[in-house]
Amino acid sequence: MQKKKAYSLMSALALFFGLLFHGAGGVAQQAPNRITQEIVSGSMVPVRGSANPHAAAPYDTGHVDPSTRLTGVTMHFKLTPEQKQELDTLVAAQQTPGSAYYHKWITPEEYASRFGLSNHDLEVIQAWLEQQGLSIDQVAKSRNSISFSGTAAQIESAFHTEIHN
């Protein structure tokens, strides 16, 4: 009995979100703009939990030479709570027999449109990185990460941090 209720609730949620996000002629909603103000370098805060556990004093062999070129540095962007909820609902519907979305997969472009950064936000972030003297290597097809390159000094300056070996 409990499983049937959970299944019915999941189906109802999947239908609701399916109608909400695909109702207008099957077109998915565009990701909302998250960046609403100019990026100000002095207002940065550390991201908790982002440090590698091996980046601890006992393993530190010193500051990286500032002229060292670092390639493939990647910033990953978290889903908004709304995007996370929509993605969870979509995945559940895709895996629920009887759902209108059962085994109906979305394209990478649809994923990017619904769960990635908006085009506006990508443009703002890319422009900011380039203003810091960094070069864009790649934007993920999913629009949830950007890889870039630059010298250790440029990256340290842009992100107000130190890079160590």
N, C-alpha and C positions, 0 to 999 in steps of 0.2 A: 504494500500500500504506500509506504514512504517513497519507494523508487518511482512509482507511477506519478505521485504528486510532484516530485523533483523533475521528472521528465516533462510533465505538462507545463510546469513553470518555465523550464528551459525553452520549450517550444514556443510558449507565449512571448518570452523575452526575445527570442530569435526573430519571431514574426514582427514584433514591435520595432526592433532595431532595424530589421530588414526593410520595413516600410519607411521608417524614419530616414534611413540613409540611402535607400534606392527608390524611393517613391516617385521622384520626378523623372519619369522616363528611363529609369535604370541608371541614372547618372549619380555617381558617388559624390558626397560632399567633399569640398576642398578643405585641406587642413587649415585651421585658423592661424592668423598671424599671432605669434607670441611676442615678437620684439616690437614694442610700441614706442620706444624712446631710443635716442642715439646711444650707442655703446660708449660708455665712459670708462676708460682704462683704470682710473683711480678708484672705482667703486667695486672692484672685484672682491670676491670672498672665496675661501678655499671650499672645495667640494669634499664633504666628509666621506670617508670610505674609498677615496679614489687612489690612495697611495698603495703601491705594490708592497706587500709585507716584507719583501727582501730589501726594500729601500729603507733600511734601518742603520743606525750608527755603526754596529759591528761589521757591516758589509761595505761601508762607504770607503772607497779608495781615493776620494778627492774630487774636486771640482773639474768638470769637463772643460777642455780648452774652448774658449769662447768662439774660436774660428771653426770648430768642428761642424761640418754640415750634417744635419739630421734630416733624414728623408722618411716619408711614410708615417709621420706623426698624425695620429687620428683623434678627432673629437667625435664622441658619440652623443647623440641627443635622445633623451628619455621621452617616451610617449607622455602625452598629457593624461590626466586621470580619465577624461572622456574618451580619448583614443584607446587607452588600455581597456576600458569597459567595452567599447565597441569591438575591439579585436577579440577579447575573450568570448563575447557573445557570438561573433562570426565563427570562430574556431569551434565552439560548442555546436552551433547549428550545422557546420560542415561535417561534423562527426556524429550527428544524431539522425538515425534512420527515420524517414518520414518527414524530415524538415525540408522545406522548400530549397534550402541551401546545402542539403546533404551531398557531399563530394563535388560541390561546385566551387572550384578554386578561382581565385582572382589573379589577375596578371600583375607583374611587378609594377607596372604603371598605376594600376588601381591601388595597390598597396601603398605606393608612394603618395598618391593623392589623398588617401584617407588617413594614413598612419605616419607619414613623414613630415618634415618641416614644410611650411608653405614656401612657394617660390620667393615671396618677399623676404622671408626670414633667411633663406639660403643666400639671396643676393646681399643682404645686410652683413651676414657673417663673412661671406667671401670678400666683400669690400673691406671689412675691418681687418681681416687677415692680411690682405694685400697692402693695406695702409701700414701695417707693422713690418712690411718688407718680406713677408712670407709668400711662397708660391703655392697655389692650389694644385695638388696632384690628382685628386679624384673626389667626386661627389658620388656617394653610393646611390645606386639605382633606386633604393628604398627611401632616399632622402633623409636618412637618419644618422649619417656620419659624413665627415669631410676629412680627407687626408691632405696634409700639406707638408712643405719642407722649408728649411731655413737654417741659419747658423744657430748654434747653441745660444749665442748672445742675443740674437733676434727673438728667439722663443722665450728666453729668460725675461727679456724686457717686455714682451707682449703680455706674458702671463704672470709677471711679478713673482718669479720663482727662481730657484737655482737648480741647475742640472748637474748631477754628480754621477761618477762611475760607481 
